[in-house]
Amino acid sequence: MKNIFLVNDDFEYSRLDRWFRKNVCEVPQSLIEKNIRKGNIKVNDRKERSSYKLKKGDEIIIKNISFIPNKHKKINIKYKATSKDLSASSNLFVENNDNFVVINKPSGIAVQSGTKSRKNIIDILRSTEEFKNTQPFPVHRIDKETTGILIVAKNRKYAQLFTSLFRMRKIHKTYLGIVLGVPQQNKGTMKDELFYYEGKRKYKTLAITHFTVLDTNKNYSLLKLSPETGRKHQLRKQLLLHGFPILGDNKYRMFGKQSHMKNSLMLHSYKINFSIQNNKYIYSADIPLEFKKNLKEKYLKIF
């Protein structure tokens, strides 16, 4: 039995093994490698490595394979957007074109589904008019409680492009944060070693963030934050390490000093800029009402 597939735009530059899992069957890497060696998986009638980057129009030939998906594999059930979700989504878009959208993400909703939250931005976008005849590709994340700029690609080509730009630090993000305390310097750079766990293994990574104090009083400060690296919870962890926890952060905070704070996380992804083929793109997201309310209550001015 022989099956022939043609590679389209969505899978251009994808690895052969990842294409196989997405289009044929989710199987162990060793089984894919074995069938490549046997010649059961070929590209343009040639043996290629599993890491081979596909090109549009490549002909993938699969023969003598009848994989049965793992019956015990956990099925990821997508969140079904409600009419209320779709109605509210129309106000999220900052930019919408043929290749990507930029949205102003609200607080309290995750970018993708997880064990603790099924409702997520990506599944809601699938059902919007803006993604009719295409699908959303997440290219970066911001925390569930963080508001502001989020880029979502409309095709695999731009998803890979944005992923590369983020990896090369060619995409520049600016955050606004209300913190407890007053930094001694009006501007500076935080360089810290942050620790992460994957299972029982502990990893150490360098985090770099540039900051500017926009306004301050005796107890609180409004900071402009420009992360150079993109570590998980980077801004929240670094600011806590330096003694300036973000207001409303229930995970990274100084115990006893924010126990009375019940407001949302005061961290907003305010601006993003990047270049594609010498074209410059700059987008900003309106500041949420809750953020403005806290600024007013703390007697802080943004501009």
N, C-alpha and C positions, 0 to 999 in steps of 0.2 A: 504494500500500500504506500503510495507516494502523495504528499501534499505539497503544493507550491504556494508561497506567499510573496506578495510584492510589498516592499517597504514604502510607506507614504510619508508625508511631511511630519506627521506627529512623532515618528520614531527615527527621523534622521539624526545621526550622531549618537544614538543609543547603543549600548553594548549589546552584543548578540545574546548573551545569557539573560540579560534583563528583558530584552524583547521576547525571548522564549517564555519566560515566566508570565509575562503580561498577556501574551497572545495564545499560548498553547497550554501550558500547565505549570502550576507551582510545584516544583520538585527540587530536591537537594542539588547543590552545585556539582557534587561528584557525579551524579547521574547525567547531567548535561555534558560534563567533560568527557565521560565515558562514550557517550553517543557521538560526540564530535570526533573523537579518536577513531571510532568505528566507521565514520563516514555517513552516519545516519542523519547528521545535521550539516548541511553545506550552504555556502553562500556563492551564488553564481557558478554552481557546480564545482566549487573549490572548498577544500578544508580551510577553515579560519579559526583562530583562537577564540575563546569565549569572550575575550575583551575586545574583539574586533568592533570598530565603530561603524555602524551601518550608514549607508548612503541612500538617498531617495532613489527608488527604482531597483535597488538590489533584489535579487530573486533568492528567497530562502527555500531550500528543498529539504523536506523532512520525510524520511521513509523508515519503515519497519519499527515504528514507535506507537505504542498504545498505552500511554500513561493514564493512570486512574488517580484523580486528585485525592489527597488525604481526607478520608471521611471525618477525621477528628479535628481537622483544621478549623479554627475559630472563624466564623463568618462575620465580616465587618458590615453590620447593618447601617445603611446610610440614614441620616436624620431627614425626615420628611418636613420640608418647610411649610409652615402654616400660612394662611392668608394674611395674618397679622405680620408675620416675618417678611413676606413679599411686599406688603404695603410699606413697611418701614424701610425696606432695602433701597427704595427709590431715592431716599435722601442720603444714602451712603456714598454715592459715586462722586469722586473729585475729577476723574478722567475716565473716559471709555473710548477705546479705539479698536482696530481690528486685531491687535496683538496682545493688549493687556488692559487691565483696569487699575485704577488707584482708588481706594476707598478710605473713608474716615471711620475706622472701626470703633463701635461703642464699647463701653466697659461691660464686663460680665459675660462675654461670649468668647469662646475659644476659637482659634483659627481653624483647627482640625479637631475631629472627635477624639476622645480619649476615654480612659476607664472611669473618670469622674464626671465627664460631661459629654453628652451625645449631641446637644445642639451646638452647631458650629458654623462659621462663616462660609467655608467651602461648600458644604452641602446646601446651604441656603442659596448661594450664587448659582448652583446648578439649575435651579428652577426659575431664575430671573430671565427677563427678555434680553438682557445684555449678554447672556451666555446661551442664547438660542442657537442651535446647530453647532455648538462647540462645548468645551468643558473647562472648568477652572483648574489651573495648575498652581499650587502654592509654591512660592520661591523663597519665602522667608517667614518668620513668625514674630509676633509680639505677644506678650503675656495676656492671659485671659482678662485681667483687670486693667491692663494698659489700654488707653485710647489712642486713636490717631492713624497716621498713614500706614497703609498696607498695600503692597503690590501683588496682584494675582495675574498670572499669564493666561492667555487664551489658547495657546498651542505649545507643543513640546519644544519647538525651536526657540521660542522666546523664553520658555521656562529654563532651558539650558543656558541661554544667553545671560539671563539675570543671575542664575546660580554662579556662573563664571565671574560676573562682575562683582558679586558679593564676595566671592572667594579671593579675588584680586584686590579687594578693598577699593573698588572704583565707584561704589555707591555710598554716598555720604548722607547720614541721618542726623537730625537734630531733634533733641527731646527737650521738653520743659518739665521741671519737677519742683514741687514745693517740699522743702525739707525742714526737719527740726534742727535748730541751731544756726550758727553764723560762722562760715568759713573765715579763716584769718586772712586769706588772700582773695582778691577780687577775681582772679583767674589763675588757672594752673592746670596741671595734668596729674591724674591718678594712675599709677602703675602698680598693679597688685597681682600676686599669684593666688588664683582661685582654685578651689578643690571641688572635684565632682566624683560621684560614685556610679559605677556601672556594675550592678550586682555587688560583689564584695571587693572589687578592684577600685583603687583610689587613683584619680588622675589629677595632675597639676597643670594649669594653663595660665598664660600671661594675659591679663586684661588691661587695656589702656583706654582711658576716657579723658577728654579735655572738657573743662568746665569754665563757665563765666557766671559770676553773681550778677543777676539783673536788678535785684532789689532785696532789701533785708531790713529787719527790725531786731529787737533784742532777743526774740525767740525763734523766728522763722526766716527762711530765705527762699527766694525764687531763683533757680539755677537754669542756665542753658547748658545742655549736656551733649557732647559730640563723641560718641564711642568710635574708637579707631578699630577695635576688635569686636567680634560679635559672639561673646560667650553667653551661655544660658543665665538669665537673671543678672547679667553683668552690672547694670546700673544700680539695681537694688542691693546687691551684695557689696559693691565697692563703696557706696555711700554709707552703708551701715558700718563697714570696716573703718571708715574715716570719721565716724561719729556724727553723721548727718542722715539718719534714716528718712526715707520718703514718707510723707504724711499718708496715713491710711493703709500702710503696708502691714498686714497682720502676720506675714511670714518672716520678713527680715526687719526687725525692729528692736529697740532697746526696751526691755521689759520694765513696766512700771511707768514709763514716760509717755506712752501713747495708749495706755489702757482705756482711756476715756474717748478715744477717737473711733467713731463708727462710720466715718465717711469713706468714699471710694478711694482707691489708690490714686494719688495725685501725681501721675506720670503720664505725659502726653507726647506721642510721637508727632512732632509739629511739622517737620519739613524733611524733604528728601530731594536729592539732586544727583544726576548721573548723565552720561553722554552715550549715545548710540550712533555710530557712523557719523561722528562730528556734529550731531544734533544734540543740543543741550536741553535737558528736561528738568524743570524745577516744580515741585508740587508742595502745597502746604494744606494742613487740615485745620478747620475752625476749632477753636478751643471750646470744650464742653461747658455747659452751664454750671455743672458741679465744680469744675476747676475755677471758673470765674467767681463763683460764690465763695470759695475758699480764699481766693486772692483778696476779695473785698473784706472778708471777716478777719483776715490776718494783716490788713492794711498794707498789702503789697501791690505794686504796679508792674504791669508786664512791659510796657513800652513808654 
